[in-house]
Amino acid sequence: MTVRKLKIGDTIEVDGELYDIVRDEDDRVTLEPTITETVDEIFRRVGGRPLTHEEFEARFGHLPSDDEG
């Protein structure tokens, strides 16, 4: 039997599902489901689109910015 060494950031498959190896808030190693869909794919699947600047401000109000992006 060959044992493969894994490291933080690796992706593994378990029973057909993909998981990322990550550290949790207590600095322990854990598995998290891998994000496999882009935002554009989600919009196509469930509908929707990004908000315009005006729609964002109308919904959430003005957010402070450092003007760096």
Buried (B, 14 or more C-beta within 10 A) or exposed (E): EEEEEEEEEEEEEEEEEEBBBEEEEEEEEEBEEEEEEEEEEEEEEEEEEEEEEEEEEEEEEEEEEEEEE
